Amino acid sequence: MNRVDVLVYRFRLLSPRHGAVLKVVGRRSGSLASLPVVVTEHRGAEFLVSMLGPDANWVRNVQAADGKAVLRRRGRELPVVLEEVPPERRAEILRRYLAVAPGARPHLGLKPTAPPERFRRIAPRHPVFRILEQPARTA
């Protein structure tokens, strides 16, 4: 299903406002892997959340690539650096993520209306990455 979602997002067919395609080099294969993601906005910054936890392939690939990736959104590709957010700062981002990605609710086991303490409890199990534009190289 990820491949179908990637095509849907790439060609902007039924693309949700928060949808994007993350491209990152595979830690084992060395080839570029693409997968659909939901970009979450919180306090003027953008984030990616792993609804499947720290062992999701994309999380491990991003960590192995020192955060370097490409994000395809709105017909443009942007080189980015994904900076992991410490668990103690994830709760409000996770709440916002569930508000814009209802399909993730079964994976996190919460609704966006859950008490803040419940989000703090699950935060260590769900990596969150802040999206930073990769600085342009100068010659």
C-alpha positions in Angstrom: 0.0 0.0 0.0 2.9 2.4 0.6 3.8 2.3 -3.1 0.3 3.2 -4.1 0.2 6.0 -1.5 3.6 7.3 -2.8 2.2 7.5 -6.4 -1.0 9.2 -5.2 1.0 11.8 -3.3 3.6 12.2 -6.1 1.0 13.0 -8.7 -1.1 15.0 -6.2 -4.2 12.7 -6.7 -6.4 13.0 -3.6 -3.3 14.3 -1.8 -4.1 15.4 1.8 -2.9 18.9 2.8 -0.4 17.3 5.2 0.7 14.5 2.9 4.2 14.2 1.6 6.6 11.6 0.3 9.8 11.0 2.3 12.8 9.8 0.4 15.8 8.5 2.3 18.7 6.2 1.5 18.2 2.6 2.8 20.7 1.7 5.5 21.3 -1.8 4.0 20.4 -1.4 0.4 21.9 2.0 -0.3 19.1 2.7 -2.6 16.5 5.5 -2.3 13.4 4.4 -0.4 10.2 6.4 -0.7 7.2 6.3 1.6 4.1 8.4 2.3 4.2 10.5 5.5 2.1 13.1 7.2 3.7 16.5 8.0 2.5 17.9 11.3 2.7 21.6 12.1 3.2 22.7 15.7 4.2 26.1 17.0 5.6 27.3 13.7 7.7 24.2 13.0 7.0 21.0 11.0 7.5 17.4 12.2 7.3 13.8 11.1 6.1 11.2 13.5 6.6 7.5 13.5 3.3 5.9 14.3 5.0 2.5 14.2 7.7 3.3 16.7 11.5 3.4 16.8 11.9 0.2 14.7 10.1 1.4 11.6 12.5 1.2 8.7 12.2 4.8 7.7 13.2 5.8 11.3 16.3 3.6 11.2 17.2 4.8 7.7 16.9 8.4 8.7 19.1 7.8 11.8 21.7 5.9 9.7 21.7 8.8 7.2 22.4 11.4 10.0 18.9 12.9 9.3 19.5 13.7 5.6 16.5 13.0 3.4 14.3 14.6 0.7 10.7 15.6 1.2 8.4 15.8 -1.8 5.5 18.2 -1.2 3.2 20.2 -3.4 5.1 19.1 -6.5 8.5 20.1 -5.2 11.4 18.2 -3.7 13.3 19.7 -0.8 16.5 18.4 0.7 15.9 18.3 4.5 17.6 17.3 7.7 15.4 15.5 10.2 16.4 16.3 13.8 15.0 13.9 16.4 13.0 15.5 19.2 13.7 14.4 22.7 10.9 12.3 24.3 10.1 15.0 26.9 9.2 17.4 24.1 7.0 15.1 22.0 3.7 15.0 23.8 2.1 18.1 22.2 3.4 17.2 18.8 1.9 13.7 19.1 -1.4 15.3 20.0 -1.3 17.5 17.0 -0.3 14.6 14.8 -3.3 12.6 15.8 -5.5 15.6 14.9 -4.2 15.6 11.3 -3.6 11.9 10.9 -6.7 10.0 12.1 -5.4 6.8 10.6 -2.6 6.8 13.1 -4.9 6.7 16.1 -5.1 2.9 16.4 -1.3 2.7 16.3 -0.8 5.2 19.2 -3.9 4.0 21.0 -5.1 7.5 21.8 -7.5 10.2 20.5 -6.3 13.9 20.2 -8.6 14.6 23.2 -6.7 12.3 25.5 -5.2 13.9 28.7 -1.7 15.3 28.3 -0.3 12.7 30.7 -1.2 9.9 28.3 0.7 11.5 25.5 3.7 11.9 27.8 3.6 8.2 28.6 3.7 7.1 25.0 6.2 9.7 23.8 9.3 7.6 24.3 7.8 4.9 22.0 7.1 7.2 19.0 10.0 9.0 17.5 9.4 12.6 16.3 11.6 14.5 13.9 11.7 18.2 13.3 12.0 19.0 9.6 14.8 21.5 8.8 15.7 22.7 5.4 19.1 21.4 4.4 21.5 24.4 3.8 22.3 25.0 0.2 25.9 24.0 -0.7 28.1 26.9 -1.8 30.8 26.4 -4.4 
